[in-house]
Amino acid sequence: MAGTVENNVLIHGFGRLSNWQGRSGRTYGMVSENFDHFAMGDADLYLIAKGSHVLWVGSTNELVSDPMSRTRFRLALDCADRAFRLLSPAAAAQRLATIWDLEGAEPAAGAQAA
C-alpha cells in the first residue's frame, strides 16, 4: 500500500501527504495539489480549502450533476488557497457519506508528513 501512495505523490508532482480528520473522527489521507495549476481528474474526490477551513468537497460528477455544488465550487475557487485529492477513492455507495464527512474536516493533529 505504501508503494501506491508513493506513486500517487510522484505522478502528481511534489504533492505533500496530509491527513484530515472528518466529522466522524475518521482520518483521510490527502495529497496536496498545486493550486495555481489545479485540474480535477474524473473519478477522484477533492477538498478545496482556505487554510484549515473546508470550502468545497466533491468530484467532477458533482460539478456536472448538481448546480448548487457547481456554484459552491466557483465561490470556493475565488477564495481558496489550497486543494487536496483524496488518496483512496470512496466506493460509490459511500461517496456521499465521505463528502459529508470531509465537509466538516480539519487537518489532523500532526497531519503533515515528509
C-alpha positions in Angstrom: 0.0 0.0 0.0 2.8 2.4 0.8 4.1 2.0 -2.8 0.7 3.1 -4.1 0.7 6.2 -2.0 4.3 7.0 -3.1 3.4 6.5 -6.8 0.4 8.8 -6.5 2.5 11.5 -4.9 5.2 11.2 -7.6 2.7 11.1 -10.5 1.1 14.4 -9.5 4.5 16.0 -8.8 5.7 17.3 -5.4 2.3 16.7 -3.7 2.6 16.5 0.1 0.8 13.9 2.1 -1.6 15.4 4.6 -4.2 13.8 6.9 -7.6 15.4 7.5 -10.0 14.2 10.2 -13.6 14.2 9.2 -16.7 14.9 11.3 -16.9 11.2 12.2 -13.4 11.1 13.5 -12.1 9.1 10.5 -8.8 10.2 9.2 -8.3 10.6 5.4 -5.1 10.6 3.6 -4.9 13.5 1.1 -2.3 14.7 -1.4 -1.9 18.5 -1.9 -2.4 19.7 -5.4 -0.7 22.7 -6.9 -3.5 25.2 -6.5 -2.2 27.5 -9.3 -2.4 24.6 -11.8 -5.2 22.7 -10.2 -7.1 20.3 -12.6 -9.6 17.6 -11.4 -9.5 14.0 -12.6 -12.7 12.2 -13.4 -13.0 9.8 -10.5 -11.2 11.5 -7.7 -12.7 13.3 -4.7 -11.2 16.7 -3.9 -11.2 19.0 -1.0 -10.8 22.8 -1.5 -9.9 24.9 1.5 -8.7 28.2 2.8 -6.2 27.4 5.5 -7.8 24.7 7.6 -11.4 25.7 6.6 -13.0 23.4 4.1 -14.9 25.3 1.4 -15.9 22.5 -1.0 -15.7 18.7 -1.3 -16.6 16.8 -4.4 -15.7 15.5 -7.8 -16.3 16.3 -11.4 -19.6 14.3 -11.1 -20.9 16.9 -8.6 -20.0 19.7 -10.9 -21.8 18.2 -13.8 -24.9 16.9 -12.0 -25.5 19.4 -9.1 -25.9 23.1 -9.9 -25.7 24.0 -6.2 -22.3 22.2 -5.9 -21.1 23.9 -9.0 -22.0 27.3 -7.5 -20.2 26.4 -4.2 -17.2 25.2 -6.2 -16.9 28.5 -8.1 -17.1 30.5 -4.8 -14.6 28.2 -3.2 -12.1 28.8 -6.0 -12.4 32.5 -5.6 -11.1 32.5 -2.0 -9.3 29.1 -1.5 -5.6 28.8 -1.2 -5.2 25.0 -1.3 -6.6 21.9 -2.9 -6.3 18.2 -1.9 -7.0 15.0 -3.6 -8.3 12.0 -1.6 -5.8 9.2 -1.8 -8.2 6.3 -1.5 -11.3 6.8 -3.7 -14.5 6.2 -1.9 -16.7 3.4 -3.0 -19.8 4.6 -5.0 -22.1 3.6 -2.2 -20.0 5.6 0.4 -19.3 8.6 -1.7 -22.0 11.0 -0.4 -21.1 10.0 3.2 -17.5 10.6 2.5 -18.3 14.0 1.1 -20.4 14.9 4.1 -17.7 13.7 6.5 -15.0 15.8 4.7 -17.1 18.9 4.6 -16.6 19.2 8.3 -13.0 18.0 8.3 -10.0 19.7 9.7 -6.3 18.9 9.4 -5.4 16.1 11.9 -3.0 16.9 14.7 0.5 16.3 13.4 -1.0 15.9 9.9 1.9 16.8 7.8 4.2 14.1 6.5 7.5 14.5 4.8 
